[in-house]
Amino acid sequence: MFKLACEGGRPVRSEHLVFGRPLIGEEEIAEMVDTLRSGWIGFGPKCLRFEKEFANYVHADFALSVNSATAALHLALMASNVGPGDEVITTPLTFTATANVIAHVRARPVFVDVDPRTQNMDPVLLERAVTRRTKAIMPVHMTGWPCAMDEIEAIGERHGLTVIEDAAHAAETWYRGRKVGSMSAFTAFSFYATKNLTTGEGGMLTTNDANVIDRLRALRLHGLDKDAWKRYTPGAFTPYETLEPGYKYNMTDLQASLGLHQLDRLERALAVRERIWSMYDEAFAELEGVTVPRIHDEQGTRHARHLYTIRLDLERLECDRMRFIQAVSAENIGTGIHFVPVHLHRYYRKTYGTKRGDYPNAERIGDRTLSLPLSASMSEEDARDVIAAVTKVARRYARSRIVVVGSDAEDGVRQAA
Ligand code: T4K
């Protein structure tokens, strides 16, 4: 066996492979230059075009461009009139922003555990968590795999709850013949630097509700009745008026310049990630100490393949996760952790009294998960380097021929023999 780089051996590659490196093409660069030369760099015609094209892509009636998914989620809660005293049910296995926005409107985040196979909110636990204070449900399509939306919608209807989807990972996701972004009252998308579609920072809120769209447009820009583009179109100047104290959440044409071309290549980029995904699946299927996601696109249901998360079967390894990550990093491969469950973060422990043991499935995943590089900016050689590094590290730390009871194999995740 080759010596690990962290033990003085030669790394798998000489240059660091950055986790989450975006693919930016010449089209984005040319569009950005065009925007800079045009003099209109704030919210304007390119944002409007991007909104139209994105709405079209996700089969939504309306799309509202914003400066982050966090802003989109916050606006959705406001438009759903969620406020102090209300409860919003979500998953602990998510980025902190999902729960933070619930705190922003002074409602209470209520977590329900995840299904260990899908990593998504368990609908049975969801229904049990509904109280008379519950106002909304915020499912998160973790890694890009859709939540059980039929069940979630039915629960929402039974109890009169608004469904706000966190689709930060799920721009390309389909669920049983329906596109994510077209199903619920609101859906929020993220265009952060590492996302499948990036505008540097940015997001989109989609809805089919014509009654709320004007309020949302105002809330996104200080609560004004007109944005700058509307006000300064030649010959159409009128003063603005504040309708309610809104937020500074708008996107800019500079960001939309990226978004337009990122959207254009979204399906092609997905095909690249699908290829990397299957290389990983194949390479790690029999690797001791590592379990791979069980993912089978079904008729009408498609994974967006945003994050490829392996789980370390720590009972089969002689190292903990940090040591594994550091060893892989020394081989010059970047990785990520998605996520440390939100209920374990200090603010949530202190404010809501959540603690370890509350959501065992999310915690088990949170303790063992590791995201490998998965970006359309990667070549097949990059993917082979990732495979070589993970294999090298797993083999070095493997406790061979130990049969473990209670491993992730029981969660329905494919397990190394
Ligand atoms: N809901 C969910 C489920 C989410 O995952 C997120 C965001 C949100 C809601 C909220 O979306 P936004 O409001 O942000 O639109 C991040 C991001 O801060 C966060 O946006 C994202 N999720 C979360 C998954 O990741 P980190 O700590 O994992 O990533 P970060 O910033 O360390 O970047 C990872 C790697 O990407 C870096 O090591 C290098 C590379 N990178 C990063 C940047 C910024 C680049 O190559 N180029 C870059 O420009 O947090």
Residues whose N, C-alpha, C, O or C-beta is under 5 A from the ligand:
A	BS01	T4K	V18 F19 G20 R21 P22 S68 A69 T70 T94 F95 A97 T98 V140 D166 A168 S190 F191 Y192 A193 T194 G202 G203
